[in-house]
């Protein structure tokens, strides 16, 4: 339960309005690119490394 609360706190404190620009995907399909970006964002939220990324 605390991991989810920490992830929500990280999400609120470090919002990224355009995931596609922040997380570049190698996929040519736009839907897959959005899914890849969202997956990486969620991983980073739970790992609490959003503000450490240099992209």
PDB file of N, CA, C, O and CB in Angstrom:
ATOM      1  N   UNK A   1       0.823  -1.199   0.000  1.00  0.00           N
ATOM      2  CA  UNK A   1       0.000   0.000   0.000  1.00  0.00           C
ATOM      3  C   UNK A   1       0.863   1.258   0.000  1.00  0.00           C
ATOM      4  O   UNK A   1       0.543   2.233  -0.680  1.00  0.00           O
ATOM      5  CB  UNK A   1      -0.934   0.001   1.206  1.00  0.00           C
ATOM      6  N   UNK A   2       1.948   1.236   0.757  1.00  0.00           N
ATOM      7  CA  UNK A   2       2.780   2.443   0.817  1.00  0.00           C
ATOM      8  C   UNK A   2       3.474   2.715  -0.509  1.00  0.00           C
ATOM      9  O   UNK A   2       3.735   3.872  -0.839  1.00  0.00           O
ATOM     10  CB  UNK A   2       3.820   2.313   1.924  1.00  0.00           C
ATOM     11  N   UNK A   3       3.781   1.656  -1.287  1.00  0.00           N
ATOM     12  CA  UNK A   3       4.403   1.867  -2.590  1.00  0.00           C
ATOM     13  C   UNK A   3       3.482   2.636  -3.527  1.00  0.00           C
ATOM     14  O   UNK A   3       3.930   3.505  -4.275  1.00  0.00           O
ATOM     15  CB  UNK A   3       4.785   0.534  -3.215  1.00  0.00           C
ATOM     16  N   UNK A   4       2.211   2.317  -3.484  1.00  0.00           N
ATOM     17  CA  UNK A   4       1.245   3.011  -4.334  1.00  0.00           C
ATOM     18  C   UNK A   4       1.105   4.467  -3.899  1.00  0.00           C
ATOM     19  O   UNK A   4       1.017   5.359  -4.743  1.00  0.00           O
ATOM     20  CB  UNK A   4      -0.124   2.304  -4.289  1.00  0.00           C
ATOM     21  N   UNK A   5       1.084   4.712  -2.609  1.00  0.00           N
ATOM     22  CA  UNK A   5       0.983   6.092  -2.111  1.00  0.00           C
ATOM     23  C   UNK A   5       2.231   6.894  -2.475  1.00  0.00           C
ATOM     24  O   UNK A   5       2.131   8.065  -2.844  1.00  0.00           O
ATOM     25  CB  UNK A   5       0.777   6.101  -0.580  1.00  0.00           C
ATOM     26  N   UNK A   6       3.395   6.277  -2.375  1.00  0.00           N
ATOM     27  CA  UNK A   6       4.634   6.956  -2.781  1.00  0.00           C
ATOM     28  C   UNK A   6       4.636   7.242  -4.276  1.00  0.00           C
ATOM     29  O   UNK A   6       5.088   8.305  -4.701  1.00  0.00           O
ATOM     30  CB  UNK A   6       5.859   6.109  -2.408  1.00  0.00           C
ATOM     31  N   UNK A   7       4.138   6.306  -5.075  1.00  0.00           N
ATOM     32  CA  UNK A   7       4.070   6.505  -6.517  1.00  0.00           C
ATOM     33  C   UNK A   7       3.128   7.667  -6.857  1.00  0.00           C
ATOM     34  O   UNK A   7       3.433   8.476  -7.734  1.00  0.00           O
ATOM     35  CB  UNK A   7       3.603   5.212  -7.215  1.00  0.00           C
ATOM     36  N   UNK A   8       2.016   7.748  -6.182  1.00  0.00           N
ATOM     37  CA  UNK A   8       1.071   8.848  -6.413  1.00  0.00           C
ATOM     38  C   UNK A   8       1.706  10.176  -6.016  1.00  0.00           C
ATOM     39  O   UNK A   8       1.535  11.179  -6.709  1.00  0.00           O
ATOM     40  CB  UNK A   8      -0.243   8.621  -5.621  1.00  0.00           C
ATOM     41  N   UNK A   9       2.432  10.185  -4.910  1.00  0.00           N
ATOM     42  CA  UNK A   9       3.122  11.400  -4.484  1.00  0.00           C
ATOM     43  C   UNK A   9       4.161  11.824  -5.512  1.00  0.00           C
ATOM     44  O   UNK A   9       4.278  13.010  -5.823  1.00  0.00           O
ATOM     45  CB  UNK A   9       3.785  11.189  -3.120  1.00  0.00           C
ATOM     46  N   UNK A  10       4.912  10.872  -6.037  1.00  0.00           N
ATOM     47  CA  UNK A  10       5.900  11.170  -7.071  1.00  0.00           C
ATOM     48  C   UNK A  10       5.222  11.713  -8.327  1.00  0.00           C
ATOM     49  O   UNK A  10       5.714  12.656  -8.945  1.00  0.00           O
ATOM     50  CB  UNK A  10       6.719   9.915  -7.409  1.00  0.00           C
ATOM     51  N   UNK A  11       4.110  11.122  -8.695  1.00  0.00           N
ATOM     52  CA  UNK A  11       3.356  11.572  -9.868  1.00  0.00           C
ATOM     53  C   UNK A  11       2.884  13.007  -9.703  1.00  0.00           C
ATOM     54  O   UNK A  11       2.969  13.796 -10.645  1.00  0.00           O
ATOM     55  CB  UNK A  11       2.159  10.657 -10.117  1.00  0.00           C
ATOM     56  N   UNK A  12       2.393  13.354  -8.537  1.00  0.00           N
ATOM     57  CA  UNK A  12       1.887  14.699  -8.278  1.00  0.00           C
ATOM     58  C   UNK A  12       3.029  15.713  -8.227  1.00  0.00           C
ATOM     59  O   UNK A  12       2.887  16.830  -8.725  1.00  0.00           O
ATOM     60  CB  UNK A  12       1.095  14.728  -6.962  1.00  0.00           C
ATOM     61  N   UNK A  13       4.151  15.333  -7.634  1.00  0.00           N
ATOM     62  CA  UNK A  13       5.275  16.259  -7.487  1.00  0.00           C
ATOM     63  C   UNK A  13       6.091  16.441  -8.758  1.00  0.00           C
ATOM     64  O   UNK A  13       6.761  17.461  -8.916  1.00  0.00           O
ATOM     65  CB  UNK A  13       6.175  15.785  -6.395  1.00  0.00           C
ATOM     66  N   UNK A  14       6.048  15.473  -9.667  1.00  0.00           N
ATOM     67  CA  UNK A  14       6.844  15.533 -10.894  1.00  0.00           C
ATOM     68  C   UNK A  14       5.988  15.176 -12.108  1.00  0.00           C
ATOM     69  O   UNK A  14       6.216  14.138 -12.729  1.00  0.00           O
ATOM     70  CB  UNK A  14       8.055  14.585 -10.799  1.00  0.00           C
ATOM     71  N   UNK A  15       5.021  16.003 -12.456  1.00  0.00           N
ATOM     72  CA  UNK A  15       4.173  15.677 -13.606  1.00  0.00           C
ATOM     73  C   UNK A  15       4.940  15.855 -14.922  1.00  0.00           C
ATOM     74  O   UNK A  15       5.787  16.739 -15.044  1.00  0.00           O
ATOM     75  CB  UNK A  15       2.908  16.559 -13.606  1.00  0.00           C
ATOM     76  N   UNK A  16       4.635  15.021 -15.880  1.00  0.00           N
ATOM     77  CA  UNK A  16       5.191  15.132 -17.221  1.00  0.00           C
ATOM     78  C   UNK A  16       4.000  15.205 -18.174  1.00  0.00           C
ATOM     79  O   UNK A  16       3.361  14.188 -18.443  1.00  0.00           O
ATOM     80  CB  UNK A  16       6.156  13.915 -17.570  1.00  0.00           C
ATOM     81  N   UNK A  17       3.696  16.399 -18.684  1.00  0.00           N
ATOM     82  CA  UNK A  17       2.491  16.557 -19.493  1.00  0.00           C
ATOM     83  C   UNK A  17       2.551  15.856 -20.848  1.00  0.00           C
ATOM     84  O   UNK A  17       1.514  15.428 -21.355  1.00  0.00           O
ATOM     85  CB  UNK A  17       2.230  18.007 -19.706  1.00  0.00           C
ATOM     86  N   UNK A  18       3.736  15.725 -21.449  1.00  0.00           N
ATOM     87  CA  UNK A  18       3.825  15.084 -22.753  1.00  0.00           C
ATOM     88  C   UNK A  18       4.803  13.917 -22.672  1.00  0.00           C
ATOM     89  O   UNK A  18       6.013  14.089 -22.820  1.00  0.00           O
ATOM     90  CB  UNK A  18       4.264  16.099 -23.843  1.00  0.00           C
ATOM     91  N   UNK A  19       4.260  12.734 -22.435  1.00  0.00           N
ATOM     92  CA  UNK A  19       5.096  11.553 -22.267  1.00  0.00           C
ATOM     93  C   UNK A  19       5.856  11.179 -23.525  1.00  0.00           C
ATOM     94  O   UNK A  19       6.987  10.699 -23.447  1.00  0.00           O
ATOM     95  CB  UNK A  19       4.258  10.397 -21.831  1.00  0.00           C
ATOM     96  N   UNK A  20       5.246  11.393 -24.689  1.00  0.00           N
ATOM     97  CA  UNK A  20       5.908  11.010 -25.934  1.00  0.00           C
ATOM     98  C   UNK A  20       7.180  11.808 -26.175  1.00  0.00           C
ATOM     99  O   UNK A  20       8.144  11.277 -26.728  1.00  0.00           O
ATOM    100  CB  UNK A  20       4.963  11.190 -27.103  1.00  0.00           C
ATOM    101  N   UNK A  21       7.200  13.063 -25.774  1.00  0.00           N
ATOM    102  CA  UNK A  21       8.418  13.855 -25.928  1.00  0.00           C
ATOM    103  C   UNK A  21       9.469  13.477 -24.897  1.00  0.00           C
ATOM    104  O   UNK A  21      10.663  13.513 -25.195  1.00  0.00           O
ATOM    105  CB  UNK A  21       8.101  15.335 -25.822  1.00  0.00           C
ATOM    106  N   UNK A  22       9.053  13.122 -23.708  1.00  0.00           N
ATOM    107  CA  UNK A  22       9.977  12.789 -22.629  1.00  0.00           C
ATOM    108  C   UNK A  22      10.574  11.395 -22.812  1.00  0.00           C
ATOM    109  O   UNK A  22      11.772  11.197 -22.612  1.00  0.00           O
ATOM    110  CB  UNK A  22       9.268  12.879 -21.282  1.00  0.00           C
ATOM    111  N   UNK A  23       9.741  10.439 -23.191  1.00  0.00           N
ATOM    112  CA  UNK A  23      10.179   9.065 -23.421  1.00  0.00           C
ATOM    113  C   UNK A  23      10.106   8.776 -24.907  1.00  0.00           C
ATOM    114  O   UNK A  23       9.024   8.533 -25.442  1.00  0.00           O
ATOM    115  CB  UNK A  23       9.316   8.052 -22.615  1.00  0.00           C
ATOM    116  N   UNK A  24      11.223   8.801 -25.563  1.00  0.00           N
ATOM    117  CA  UNK A  24      11.268   8.514 -27.003  1.00  0.00           C
ATOM    118  C   UNK A  24      11.112   7.018 -27.222  1.00  0.00           C
ATOM    119  O   UNK A  24      11.826   6.220 -26.616  1.00  0.00           O
ATOM    120  CB  UNK A  24      12.597   9.023 -27.637  1.00  0.00           C
ATOM    121  N   UNK A  25      10.181   6.637 -28.085  1.00  0.00           N
ATOM    122  CA  UNK A  25       9.948   5.239 -28.383  1.00  0.00           C
ATOM    123  C   UNK A  25      10.503   4.901 -29.764  1.00  0.00           C
ATOM    124  O   UNK A  25      10.523   5.743 -30.662  1.00  0.00           O
ATOM    125  CB  UNK A  25       8.450   4.911 -28.305  1.00  0.00           C
ATOM    126  N   UNK A  26      10.946   3.673 -29.916  1.00  0.00           N
ATOM    127  CA  UNK A  26      11.459   3.219 -31.207  1.00  0.00           C
ATOM    128  C   UNK A  26      10.342   2.677 -32.095  1.00  0.00           C
ATOM    129  O   UNK A  26      10.571   2.345 -33.258  1.00  0.00           O
ATOM    130  CB  UNK A  26      12.527   2.147 -31.002  1.00  0.00           C
ATOM    131  N   UNK A  27       9.160   2.592 -31.554  1.00  0.00           N
ATOM    132  CA  UNK A  27       8.032   2.041 -32.301  1.00  0.00           C
ATOM    133  C   UNK A  27       7.538   3.032 -33.349  1.00  0.00           C
ATOM    134  O   UNK A  27       7.471   4.236 -33.102  1.00  0.00           O
ATOM    135  CB  UNK A  27       6.891   1.667 -31.349  1.00  0.00           C
ATOM    136  N   UNK A  28       7.199   2.513 -34.505  1.00  0.00           N
ATOM    137  CA  UNK A  28       6.660   3.334 -35.578  1.00  0.00           C
ATOM    138  C   UNK A  28       5.148   3.546 -35.421  1.00  0.00           C
ATOM    139  O   UNK A  28       4.590   4.494 -35.974  1.00  0.00           O
ATOM    140  CB  UNK A  28       6.963   2.691 -36.928  1.00  0.00           C
ATOM    141  N   UNK A  29       4.503   2.678 -34.681  1.00  0.00           N
ATOM    142  CA  UNK A  29       3.066   2.761 -34.457  1.00  0.00           C
ATOM    143  C   UNK A  29       2.806   3.709 -33.290  1.00  0.00           C
ATOM    144  O   UNK A  29       3.360   3.529 -32.206  1.00  0.00           O
ATOM    145  CB  UNK A  29       2.457   1.352 -34.181  1.00  0.00           C
ATOM    146  N   UNK A  30       1.964   4.715 -33.509  1.00  0.00           N
ATOM    147  CA  UNK A  30       1.723   5.727 -32.477  1.00  0.00           C
ATOM    148  C   UNK A  30       1.116   5.134 -31.212  1.00  0.00           C
ATOM    149  O   UNK A  30       1.491   5.535 -30.110  1.00  0.00           O
ATOM    150  CB  UNK A  30       0.811   6.810 -33.016  1.00  0.00           C
ATOM    151  N   UNK A  31       0.197   4.201 -31.342  1.00  0.00           N
ATOM    152  CA  UNK A  31      -0.422   3.587 -30.167  1.00  0.00           C
ATOM    153  C   UNK A  31       0.623   2.817 -29.365  1.00  0.00           C
ATOM    154  O   UNK A  31       0.644   2.900 -28.137  1.00  0.00           O
ATOM    155  CB  UNK A  31      -1.578   2.650 -30.584  1.00  0.00           C
ATOM    156  N   UNK A  32       1.479   2.077 -30.040  1.00  0.00           N
ATOM    157  CA  UNK A  32       2.543   1.360 -29.332  1.00  0.00           C
ATOM    158  C   UNK A  32       3.509   2.332 -28.670  1.00  0.00           C
ATOM    159  O   UNK A  32       3.984   2.072 -27.564  1.00  0.00           O
ATOM    160  CB  UNK A  32       3.302   0.439 -30.294  1.00  0.00           C
ATOM    161  N   UNK A  33       3.805   3.445 -29.329  1.00  0.00           N
ATOM    162  CA  UNK A  33       4.714   4.447 -28.763  1.00  0.00           C
ATOM    163  C   UNK A  33       4.126   5.044 -27.484  1.00  0.00           C
ATOM    164  O   UNK A  33       4.844   5.254 -26.506  1.00  0.00           O
ATOM    165  CB  UNK A  33       4.997   5.565 -29.792  1.00  0.00           C
ATOM    166  N   UNK A  34       2.833   5.312 -27.493  1.00  0.00           N
ATOM    167  CA  UNK A  34       2.179   5.847 -26.293  1.00  0.00           C
ATOM    168  C   UNK A  34       2.210   4.814 -25.173  1.00  0.00           C
ATOM    169  O   UNK A  34       2.476   5.156 -24.020  1.00  0.00           O
ATOM    170  CB  UNK A  34       0.719   6.261 -26.600  1.00  0.00           C
ATOM    171  N   UNK A  35       1.941   3.561 -25.501  1.00  0.00           N
ATOM    172  CA  UNK A  35       1.978   2.498 -24.500  1.00  0.00           C
ATOM    173  C   UNK A  35       3.371   2.311 -23.920  1.00  0.00           C
ATOM    174  O   UNK A  35       3.528   2.116 -22.715  1.00  0.00           O
ATOM    175  CB  UNK A  35       1.497   1.195 -25.104  1.00  0.00           C
ATOM    176  N   UNK A  36       4.392   2.373 -24.791  1.00  0.00           N
ATOM    177  CA  UNK A  36       5.778   2.255 -24.315  1.00  0.00           C
ATOM    178  C   UNK A  36       6.139   3.406 -23.388  1.00  0.00           C
ATOM    179  O   UNK A  36       6.764   3.196 -22.349  1.00  0.00           O
ATOM    180  CB  UNK A  36       6.753   2.215 -25.500  1.00  0.00           C
ATOM    181  N   UNK A  37       5.751   4.612 -23.757  1.00  0.00           N
ATOM    182  CA  UNK A  37       6.046   5.784 -22.938  1.00  0.00           C
ATOM    183  C   UNK A  37       5.347   5.686 -21.580  1.00  0.00           C
ATOM    184  O   UNK A  37       5.945   5.984 -20.546  1.00  0.00           O
ATOM    185  CB  UNK A  37       5.618   7.071 -23.667  1.00  0.00           C
ATOM    186  N   UNK A  38       4.097   5.274 -21.587  1.00  0.00           N
ATOM    187  CA  UNK A  38       3.351   5.129 -20.334  1.00  0.00           C
ATOM    188  C   UNK A  38       3.976   4.056 -19.445  1.00  0.00           C
ATOM    189  O   UNK A  38       4.080   4.231 -18.231  1.00  0.00           O
ATOM    190  CB  UNK A  38       1.882   4.784 -20.622  1.00  0.00           C
ATOM    191  N   UNK A  39       4.386   2.956 -20.051  1.00  0.00           N
ATOM    192  CA  UNK A  39       5.019   1.885 -19.283  1.00  0.00           C
ATOM    193  C   UNK A  39       6.304   2.374 -18.612  1.00  0.00           C
ATOM    194  O   UNK A  39       6.525   2.099 -17.433  1.00  0.00           O
ATOM    195  CB  UNK A  39       5.322   0.684 -20.193  1.00  0.00           C
ATOM    196  N   UNK A  40       7.140   3.086 -19.336  1.00  0.00           N
ATOM    197  CA  UNK A  40       8.383   3.613 -18.768  1.00  0.00           C
ATOM    198  C   UNK A  40       8.092   4.632 -17.665  1.00  0.00           C
ATOM    199  O   UNK A  40       8.780   4.659 -16.645  1.00  0.00           O
ATOM    200  CB  UNK A  40       9.246   4.256 -19.870  1.00  0.00           C
ATOM    201  N   UNK A  41       7.084   5.461 -17.869  1.00  0.00           N
ATOM    202  CA  UNK A  41       6.699   6.465 -16.877  1.00  0.00           C
ATOM    203  C   UNK A  41       6.257   5.800 -15.576  1.00  0.00           C
ATOM    204  O   UNK A  41       6.663   6.221 -14.493  1.00  0.00           O
ATOM    205  CB  UNK A  41       5.573   7.358 -17.426  1.00  0.00           C
ATOM    206  N   UNK A  42       5.433   4.772 -15.679  1.00  0.00           N
ATOM    207  CA  UNK A  42       4.952   4.064 -14.488  1.00  0.00           C
ATOM    208  C   UNK A  42       6.116   3.389 -13.767  1.00  0.00           C
ATOM    209  O   UNK A  42       6.183   3.415 -12.538  1.00  0.00           O
ATOM    210  CB  UNK A  42       3.878   3.018 -14.871  1.00  0.00           C
ATOM    211  N   UNK A  43       7.027   2.787 -14.520  1.00  0.00           N
ATOM    212  CA  UNK A  43       8.211   2.172 -13.893  1.00  0.00           C
ATOM    213  C   UNK A  43       9.018   3.219 -13.136  1.00  0.00           C
ATOM    214  O   UNK A  43       9.441   2.987 -12.004  1.00  0.00           O
ATOM    215  CB  UNK A  43       9.102   1.484 -14.957  1.00  0.00           C
ATOM    216  N   UNK A  44       9.228   4.370 -13.763  1.00  0.00           N
ATOM    217  CA  UNK A  44      10.001   5.433 -13.129  1.00  0.00           C
ATOM    218  C   UNK A  44       9.302   6.005 -11.909  1.00  0.00           C
ATOM    219  O   UNK A  44       9.960   6.379 -10.939  1.00  0.00           O
ATOM    220  CB  UNK A  44      10.275   6.534 -14.120  1.00  0.00           C
ATOM    221  N   UNK A  45       7.978   6.080 -11.944  1.00  0.00           N
ATOM    222  CA  UNK A  45       7.222   6.573 -10.781  1.00  0.00           C
ATOM    223  C   UNK A  45       7.448   5.641  -9.592  1.00  0.00           C
ATOM    224  O   UNK A  45       7.722   6.106  -8.485  1.00  0.00           O
ATOM    225  CB  UNK A  45       5.696   6.678 -11.110  1.00  0.00           C
ATOM    226  N   UNK A  46       7.337   4.330  -9.810  1.00  0.00           N
ATOM    227  CA  UNK A  46       7.511   3.392  -8.703  1.00  0.00           C
ATOM    228  C   UNK A  46       8.962   3.320  -8.242  1.00  0.00           C
ATOM    229  O   UNK A  46       9.223   3.022  -7.076  1.00  0.00           O
ATOM    230  CB  UNK A  46       7.032   2.010  -9.109  1.00  0.00           C
ATOM    231  N   UNK A  47       9.904   3.588  -9.134  1.00  0.00           N
ATOM    232  CA  UNK A  47      11.316   3.576  -8.755  1.00  0.00           C
ATOM    233  C   UNK A  47      11.755   4.928  -8.189  1.00  0.00           C
ATOM    234  O   UNK A  47      12.866   5.057  -7.675  1.00  0.00           O
ATOM    235  CB  UNK A  47      12.183   3.206  -9.961  1.00  0.00           C
ATOM    236  N   UNK A  48      10.882   5.933  -8.285  1.00  0.00           N
ATOM    237  CA  UNK A  48      11.153   7.290  -7.811  1.00  0.00           C
ATOM    238  C   UNK A  48      12.402   7.890  -8.464  1.00  0.00           C
ATOM    239  O   UNK A  48      13.239   8.486  -7.786  1.00  0.00           O
ATOM    240  CB  UNK A  48      11.312   7.290  -6.297  1.00  0.00           C
ATOM    241  N   UNK A  49      12.518   7.725  -9.791  1.00  0.00           N
ATOM    242  CA  UNK A  49      13.676   8.273 -10.504  1.00  0.00           C
ATOM    243  C   UNK A  49      13.267   9.273 -11.582  1.00  0.00           C
ATOM    244  O   UNK A  49      14.047   9.545 -12.494  1.00  0.00           O
ATOM    245  CB  UNK A  49      14.484   7.147 -11.131  1.00  0.00           C
ATOM    246  N   UNK A  50      12.070   9.817 -11.493  1.00  0.00           N
ATOM    247  CA  UNK A  50      11.597  10.754 -12.512  1.00  0.00           C
ATOM    248  C   UNK A  50      12.508  11.968 -12.602  1.00  0.00           C
ATOM    249  O   UNK A  50      12.892  12.361 -13.704  1.00  0.00           O
ATOM    250  CB  UNK A  50      10.164  11.197 -12.210  1.00  0.00           C
ATOM    251  N   UNK A  51      12.858  12.561 -11.496  1.00  0.00           N
ATOM    252  CA  UNK A  51      13.652  13.782 -11.528  1.00  0.00           C
ATOM    253  C   UNK A  51      15.129  13.501 -11.813  1.00  0.00           C
ATOM    254  O   UNK A  51      15.901  14.444 -11.987  1.00  0.00           O
ATOM    255  CB  UNK A  51      13.512  14.524 -10.211  1.00  0.00           C
ATOM    256  N   UNK A  52      15.542  12.232 -11.865  1.00  0.00           N
ATOM    257  CA  UNK A  52      16.926  11.892 -12.166  1.00  0.00           C
ATOM    258  C   UNK A  52      17.147  11.652 -13.646  1.00  0.00           C
ATOM    259  O   UNK A  52      18.290  11.614 -14.101  1.00  0.00           O
ATOM    260  CB  UNK A  52      17.342  10.672 -11.387  1.00  0.00           C
ATOM    261  N   UNK A  53      16.082  11.493 -14.398  1.00  0.00           N
ATOM    262  CA  UNK A  53      16.201  11.216 -15.841  1.00  0.00           C
ATOM    263  C   UNK A  53      16.717  12.447 -16.566  1.00  0.00           C
ATOM    264  O   UNK A  53      16.250  13.561 -16.326  1.00  0.00           O
ATOM    265  CB  UNK A  53      14.839  10.777 -16.436  1.00  0.00           C
ATOM    266  N   UNK A  54      17.653  12.247 -17.429  1.00  0.00           N
ATOM    267  CA  UNK A  54      18.170  13.328 -18.265  1.00  0.00           C
ATOM    268  C   UNK A  54      17.899  12.942 -19.706  1.00  0.00           C
ATOM    269  O   UNK A  54      18.700  12.237 -20.320  1.00  0.00           O
ATOM    270  CB  UNK A  54      19.707  13.584 -18.015  1.00  0.00           C
ATOM    271  N   UNK A  55      16.783  13.393 -20.252  1.00  0.00           N
ATOM    272  CA  UNK A  55      16.426  13.037 -21.628  1.00  0.00           C
ATOM    273  C   UNK A  55      16.307  14.279 -22.444  1.00  0.00           C
ATOM    274  O   UNK A  55      16.012  14.208 -23.637  1.00  0.00           O
ATOM    275  CB  UNK A  55      15.122  12.236 -21.685  1.00  0.00           C
TER     276      UNK A  55
END
